[in-house]
Structure formats: C-alpha cells, structure tokens
Amino acid sequence: MLALHPHCERCDAPLPPEAPARICSFECTFCEVCGEQLEQRCPNCEGELVRRPVRPAEHLDKYPPVAVNGLAPAIPVLSVTSDAAAVAFYGDLLGFRSCHVYRPDPAREDPTYRVLRRDAAYVHLTSFPGDGTPPGHVYLRVPDVDALHRELAGRGVTFHLLPTDQSWGTREMVVADPDGNELHFHQE
C-alpha cells in the first residue's frame, strides 16, 4: 500500500492525498513542478517518476497517508558475526535483497553494515564490534503466515516455531539466523 507521503522531498511543498504528485518505484515523492525540473527521473534511484495514484476518499479513514512528522516503522539493527553467512540466510533463504552496504575495507568481508529489504520490511545487519549483542528479536507483520511458511520451507528454512495460533489473537512463526537473532512473522 502506498504511504502517500505528505510533502515533496525536494521543495517540501504540501502534497495532500488528492494532490497530483510524482513517485518512483521506491515511493520517493515529488510535486509536479519538481518532477518536471527533474525530467521525471528520481534523483535517489534514477528511476522513472510516474503519476501517484489517488486513494479514494472513502478509504482514507481506514488507510490514512503517512502522518506529517509521524513515526515510520522501526527498523531493527541486528548484530551478526559474518556478513557472508547473514547474506546467505537473509538473501537466499528469506528473500531479502541488499539495498546498501558499507564496508570500510573493501578487501575484507567484515566488518560490514548492510541494509536489507523485502517488500516494505527493512532489516539492518552489522558485523562491527560493539554494535549490539545477539540474539535480537524482530517482529514482522505479514498478510499470510501460512503462505510465507510454504515459501520459506521450499527454500529449506528451519523453523523455531511453525505457524501457530497464539492466545493473544495472532498467528505466528519464528525463524532464527545463524547468530540466533529471531524473526517472528505474525499475522493479525
């Protein structure tokens, strides 16, 4: 679901949900004037800027835009001992892709700070000494725990908890990375 960002990233012009706006595939958001000045190219990803769809007014109460100065979802930072092992787990098994990588010494695999994304979920991984102590715990909301279980089981993921209906009203499953960090996938 689009966040409907409330301001142009370039000039800070207000962009209410009904206003015309331009977005890239990462949902960087610009007003029409800035979009034209940028020649319909996102300065962040160099992707094409297209017209942002308008969310029908009757859906805005249930699915509101991002609040002005509101909080965005928290992004966990998990400590790992090996970037290569973490990439194999999060990328190959869980389907996350790398967005950004910082490695102070390109000749060495570690230490590394890596940003991963799958759908709208981000996870930051660090193998820098002192950047947290495993195990960490992350809760990720998903629309269908059972469908995700089938996908991950097909990739050979080992589960700490198979899809289970919890007494507090969610359906959850849990996996752990090679360093013991737990990812709890839950469906409301």
C-alpha positions in Angstrom: 0.0 0.0 0.0 1.3 3.4 -0.9 2.3 5.6 2.0 1.1 8.8 0.3 4.0 10.9 1.6 2.6 14.4 2.6 5.4 16.6 1.2 7.7 16.9 -1.8 11.1 15.6 -1.0 12.8 18.3 -2.9 10.9 21.6 -2.1 8.8 20.5 0.9 5.5 21.5 -0.8 2.5 20.0 0.8 1.0 17.0 -1.0 -2.3 16.0 0.5 -3.7 12.6 -0.7 -5.8 14.2 -3.5 -2.9 16.4 -4.8 -1.1 15.4 -8.1 2.4 14.1 -7.3 5.1 12.1 -9.0 6.7 8.9 -7.4 9.4 6.4 -8.3 9.2 2.7 -7.6 10.7 3.2 -4.1 7.9 5.8 -3.5 10.2 8.8 -3.3 7.6 11.6 -3.7 7.8 14.9 -5.6 5.4 17.7 -6.6 4.6 18.1 -10.2 6.9 21.2 -10.6 9.9 19.3 -9.1 9.1 16.2 -11.2 9.3 18.4 -14.4 12.5 20.0 -13.2 14.0 16.6 -12.6 12.9 15.5 -16.0 10.7 12.7 -14.4 13.9 11.0 -13.0 14.2 10.2 -9.3 17.5 11.8 -8.0 17.8 9.0 -5.4 17.4 5.8 -7.6 17.4 7.3 -11.1 14.1 5.5 -11.8 11.2 7.0 -13.7 8.9 9.3 -11.9 5.2 8.4 -12.6 1.9 9.9 -11.6 1.0 8.9 -8.0 -2.4 7.2 -7.9 -5.2 8.9 -5.8 -6.6 6.9 -2.9 -10.4 7.2 -3.0 -11.6 9.4 -0.1 -13.8 6.7 1.3 -10.7 4.6 2.1 -8.6 7.3 3.7 -10.0 6.7 7.2 -9.0 3.0 7.2 -5.8 3.5 5.2 -4.5 7.0 6.0 -1.4 8.6 4.5 1.8 8.8 6.5 1.3 11.4 9.2 3.1 14.7 9.0 6.1 14.3 11.2 4.7 10.9 12.2 6.7 7.9 13.0 7.6 5.3 10.3 8.0 1.7 11.1 11.0 0.9 13.3 14.0 -0.7 11.6 15.9 -3.3 13.7 19.6 -3.4 13.7 20.9 -7.0 14.3 24.4 -8.0 15.2 25.9 -10.7 13.1 29.3 -12.4 13.2 29.7 -12.9 9.4 28.3 -10.8 6.6 28.5 -13.7 4.1 26.6 -16.0 6.4 24.0 -13.3 7.0 23.6 -12.6 3.3 23.1 -16.3 2.6 20.4 -16.6 5.3 18.5 -13.3 4.7 19.0 -13.2 1.0 19.0 -16.7 -0.3 16.6 -18.3 2.3 14.4 -15.4 3.4 14.3 -13.4 0.1 15.6 -10.1 1.3 17.7 -8.0 -1.1 20.6 -5.7 -0.2 19.9 -2.0 -0.6 23.1 -0.5 0.8 26.4 -1.9 2.0 29.1 -0.1 4.0 32.5 -1.9 4.3 35.4 0.3 5.4 37.9 -2.0 3.9 36.8 -3.4 0.6 39.4 -6.1 0.8 37.9 -7.6 3.9 34.4 -9.2 4.2 33.9 -7.9 7.8 33.1 -5.6 9.4 30.1 -4.7 7.3 26.9 -2.7 7.8 24.2 -3.9 5.4 20.7 -2.7 4.8 18.3 -5.4 3.5 14.7 -5.1 2.3 11.9 -7.4 1.4 8.6 -5.9 0.4 8.1 -3.0 2.9 10.3 -4.5 5.7 13.8 -3.4 6.3 16.5 -5.1 8.4 19.9 -3.6 9.1 22.8 -6.1 9.8 26.1 -5.1 11.4 29.2 -7.1 11.9 31.0 -4.2 13.5 32.3 -5.0 17.1 30.1 -3.4 19.7 27.0 -2.9 17.5 24.6 -4.8 19.7 24.7 -8.3 21.1 22.8 -11.2 19.6 20.3 -12.5 19.9 17.9 -9.8 18.7 14.2 -10.3 18.2 12.3 -8.7 15.3 8.5 -8.9 14.7 7.4 -8.6 11.1 3.7 -8.4 10.2 2.7 -10.4 7.1 -0.6 -10.8 5.4 -0.5 -14.6 5.3 1.9 -16.6 7.7 1.0 -19.9 6.1 1.8 -18.7 2.5 5.1 -17.4 3.8 5.8 -20.6 5.6 5.3 -22.6 2.4 7.6 -20.3 0.5 10.4 -20.4 3.1 10.0 -24.2 3.7 10.5 -24.6 0.0 13.9 -22.8 0.4 14.9 -25.1 3.2 14.4 -22.7 6.1 14.4 -24.3 9.6 11.7 -23.0 11.8 11.8 -22.5 15.6 8.0 -22.2 15.7 5.8 -23.5 12.9 2.7 -21.4 12.1 0.7 -21.3 15.4 -2.4 -19.5 16.5 -1.5 -17.6 19.7 -3.8 -16.9 22.6 -3.4 -13.2 22.1 -5.0 -13.4 18.6 -2.1 -13.6 16.2 -0.9 -16.4 14.0 2.9 -16.6 14.2 6.0 -18.5 13.1 9.6 -18.0 14.1 13.0 -18.5 12.3 16.5 -17.7 13.6 19.5 -16.6 11.7 23.0 -18.2 12.1 23.7 -15.9 15.1 20.5 -16.7 16.9 18.6 -13.5 16.0 14.9 -14.4 15.9 12.5 -13.2 13.3 8.9 -13.5 14.3 6.5 -13.4 11.4 2.9 -12.6 12.6 -0.5 -12.2 11.0 -3.2 -10.4 12.8 
